[in-house]
Amino acid sequence: MAERPFGRFFYLSSGLAGLGHEVTLLVASYEKNDADTDLCVAGIRVRSVCVSGGRVDRYLRAASELAREMNPGVVGGLSDTWYALAAQHVARRCGARVWIDAYDNYASYIPWAWPLHMAWRRAARQADVLTVAGPSLADLLGKRRQAPALVLPMAPDPVGFVPGDKPDARARLGLPNDRPLVAFGGGVHPSRDLDTLFQAVKLARRSCPELKLVLSGRRFPGVDVPEDAIWLGYLPDDAMPALYQAVDVVAVMNTPGAFGDYSYPIKLYEAMACGRPVVASRTASTAWILREDPQRLVPPGDPDALAAALLRALSEPSVNYGPQPTWVAGAEALDAAFTGFASR
């Protein structure tokens, strides 16, 4: 994180620092024998603590030391259930307010760990400020709270995700410049309904024989990638804007359920920021993101509908989606929430 500052946690934190808050971001490294670091990045202090081998006690000890050093007004828990519980634990001992943030339904990660999920839900309910990535999470986690959850939408990193030159982007990634390209970027995982995408591309080729599918991300067992697909592997962060700038359509695949209905895909926001036509599986979360463009949503598991949507999108050279969420706006809303409870 310190060497590659990106994502929800970093940009909300740096946005708060830009509004005058003193912010220290404590992150955990799971790399074996990784050295602890303490850096200043974009106006915030970023401390990284190695917890490989299950050494979560090192993280809790570092958090407690920071609390004694800083005497914070707010302790935040971001990223996962464990960090929310750690924030609650530390805040109680130093008399600070608690801010908890959720960008997914974490209970879907390890469904059988119900005691952990009950503790997480209780912590979210009791937090002074609860922020979420979208309204389905607000409904899920906001029950029995005195104050409603605050929706802070996901947003693309502010560097690189802009409309770009398609031939240049294709040249950077080694992609062919003489045919239409449909991209899927993210976890190549069985849960993402990728079989529907693979079938849809085959169907779309009946009308557009030169169409090629481009895949990037982490590849998980259980997915048979088509032999004629272009496999880019896991791209570095700074190459992701080029992927969206290079292709003609971006497909965002998911399935409704405990994960898909509460996941607000950052890749969808990134593709829209690059002005690319998008097509997405309809879930509660993507329906909210694309509420102004419902024609871009297709029923999950329907390759015929997806093929038709891909062909329609191929006819669009670019799309202006209008004003989109930013991390600056998210930090401003969070700052207002902090100011509100500080005055009570």
N, C-alpha and C positions, 0 to 999 in steps of 0.2 A: 504493500500500500504506500509506504513512504517513497519508494522509488518510482511507483507508477500511480500517481494520484488520479483516481477517477471514481465515478460512481456516486450513488446517493449519499453515503455517509460522508465522503470527503467534501462534496460540493455544498451540502447543507451546512456542514461545519465551517467551511471557509466563508460561506455567505454570512453566517452569524458573526464571524470575526470581522468581516467588512462592515458590519453594522455596529461595531464597537464592543462586542463580547470578547472576553479572554477565553480561548477554546483550546483544550488539549484533547486530542483524539488518541485513545489507547486501543491498539489493534493486536490481534493474536496471529502469530505465525505458526503454521503446522509443519513447516519444513524441518527435517531432522537436523539438529545441531545448528539451526539458524541463529546468528548473533542478534542479541537485543540491540535496537537502535533508538536514537532520540534525536529527531531532526526538526527543523522549522521549515514548513512548506506552505506557501501562499498565505502567510499570516497566522498559521496555526501550528501548534506544537504537535508532532506526530510521534508517539512512542510505540514501538513494536516489541512485543514480548513473545519469546519462543515457548510454545506449550506442547511441543511434540512429545510423544510418549504418554499422553494423557495428563500432562502437568498443568492442569487448570488452576492449581493452587498458586502457581507463579503469576497468573493473570490477576487473580483476586488480591494477592499480596501487593502487586503493582498498583491496582486500582485503589486500594486502601491507602497506600503511601501517597498517591497523587491527591486523594481527598484531604489528607492531613496537611499536605503542602499548600494546596490551593484554597481550601475552605470554600468549596463551590456553592453557588446558589442552586444549581441544577446538575443532576447526574443523569446522563442519558444512556439508554440501552438500545442499541441498534444492531440489526443483522440477523439475529436468531434468538431462539428461546433462552438460551443460556445467558446471553448478554443482557437481556431484559431482567432476568432474575439476579444477575450480578449487580446491575445498576440499583435495583431495589434494595439489595442487601447493603451496599455501600452507602446509599443515600440515607437509609434509616440510622446508620451509625454516625453520620456527620451532620444530620439535621437538614439535608438538602431536599429540594423538590425532585420529583422523578419525571423524566420524559422517556416514553417508550415509543419506538417507531416500528412499523411492520410494513413490508412490501410484498409478502406472501402469506398464505395460510401455513404457518410452520408445522401445524399438526399433521399436514399431509406428508411431511418428510418421513416421519417414523410413526406410522399410525398406532402401533401397539404400545407406544410409550405414554399411555394415558395419564399417569401421575404427573409427568413433566408437562403435558399439555394443560392439565388442570391448573397447575401452578402458574404457567404462562398466561392463561386466560385471566386468572385472578390478579396477576401483576398488571396486566393491561387494563383491567377494570379499575384498579386502585390508583393508577398513575395520575399525576397532576395534569400532564399533557400526554394524550395519545394521538400520534400521527399515523396515517395509513396512506397507501398508494392509490386507493380508489374506494368508491362507495360500497362495493360488496364487502370489503374488509371492514369498513366502518360499521356496516350492519352486523357482521359476524362478531366483532370484538367490542362494539360499543354498547351492547346490552347491559343494562343495570348500572351504567355509568351516570354520575351526576352531570358531567359535561360531555357533550357529544365528541366523538373522534373528529380530528381535523384532517381533511383530505389534502395531502401534498402530493400532486401527481409526479410520476416519474418524468424525467426529461433527459435529452441527450447531453453528453458531455459538451461543454461550450467550445471545444476546439475541434475543427475539422468537419463536423456534420453540417454541411451546406451543399447546395447544388454545385456540381463540378463538371469538368470536361470528361465526357464518356470515353473517347478514344484514349486520352491520357491515363484514366483510371484502369482501363482494360490492359494497356501496355504495362502498367506497374504490376498488375497481378498475373500477367501472362495469359490473359483471356482472349479468345478469338474476337476479331473486330468485324466479322462478316455475317453474324447471325444473332437473332434475338436470344436473350438470356433471362432465365427466371432463377432467382436465388432464394435459398433458405439458409439463414445463419443462426447458429445456436446449438444446443445440445441435440445431436443426432441420436435420439432416444426413442424406444418403442412407444412411450406414452404420448409422443407428439403427433400421432396420427400421420406419420410420414408415408405409410403405404397408400393412403388416399392421395397424397401429393404425387407419388411416383405413378400411380394409375392415371391421375389427371393429366400429367405431362404427356403420357403416351396417347391419351385421347386427344389432347390439344394438337399433337403432331399430325393428326389427320388433316387439319386445316393449315398447319404451319410446320411442315416437315423439318425445317432447319432449326427448330427450337431446341435449346440445350438447357439442362438443369445444372446449376452451380450450388455446391454444398460446402459449408465451412462450419467449424466448431469441433466440439469433442464428440468422438464416435463411441457409442456404447454398444455392448454385445446385444444381439437380437435384432439388428437392423441390417438388411441386405441392400446395400447401396447399388443402384443400377450401374451396370458396367459402362454405360455410355455417359454417365454423369461426370461432371468436372469436379473433382474432389480437391479442395484447397487446404484441407486440414485446419488446424487451429491457428487462426491469423493473429498476429500481434495487435495490440490495441490501436496503434496508429495506422493500421491498414484497414480497419473496419469502415471508415468513411469511403475509402476507395471502392470497397465491395459494393456499397449501395449506389455510388456514383457510376459504377461500371455496368450495372445490369439494367434491364428494361422493366422488370417487375420483381417485387419482393413478396414472397409468400410467408405468412406467419401462421404456423400450425399449432394446434393444441386440441384438447378434448375437454368438454365440460366435466365438472366434478370437484373434488376437494382441493385439487391443485389448480386446474385450469380456470375455474370461475373466480379465483382470487389472485391470479398472476397477471400483472400489468407489464407486458413484455417491453423491455427497453429497446429491443431491436425494431419494434413497430414505431416508436417515437423517433429513433435514429433514421429510419428509412423515410419517414415523413419530413424530417428536417432536411434531408437531401433532395426532397421534391420527387421521390420515386413513387410510381403507382404501387399501391399495396393491395393485397388480397389476404383476408384473415379468416380463420375458423371462428364461427360465432360462439363466444362464451360470454358470461356476464361481464367480464372485464373488457374484452375487445369491443363488445357492443357499446360500452361506455366511452372508450377511447375514440371509436369511430362513429359516435352518435350523430355527427354532422355529415357522415359519408356512409350510411347504412348499406348502400349498394355494393360496398367492398367486402361485406361479410357473406360467408357461405356456410351452409349447414355442415357440421363436422361429419366425416365419414361419407360424404357424397362426392365421388370423383367427377361425375358428370357436371354438377353445379360448379365445382372448382375449375374444371377445364374451361367451361364457358366464361367464368370470371377472369381467368388468366388471359384468354384470347381478347376479351374486352379491354383489359388493362394494357395489353401489348399495343393497342392503337393510340395510347396516350403518350406523348413525348415527355411530359412532366406534369406535376400537379402542384398547385398552390393550396395548401390546406388551411391557410389563414393563421392567425396567431396561435402559437403552441406554448405549452408550459415551459418554464425555465427554472433553473435552480435558484436564481436570484429572487424570483417571485416566491418560491417555496420558503426561502430563508426569511423573507420579509413577513410572510404569514406566521412563521414559527416565532419570530421576534415579537410580533404582536401578541401571540398567545402567552409568551413568557412575561411580557409587560403586564398583561391582564391579570395573571395570578399573583404577580409580585405586588400589585396595588391592593390586593384583597387582604 
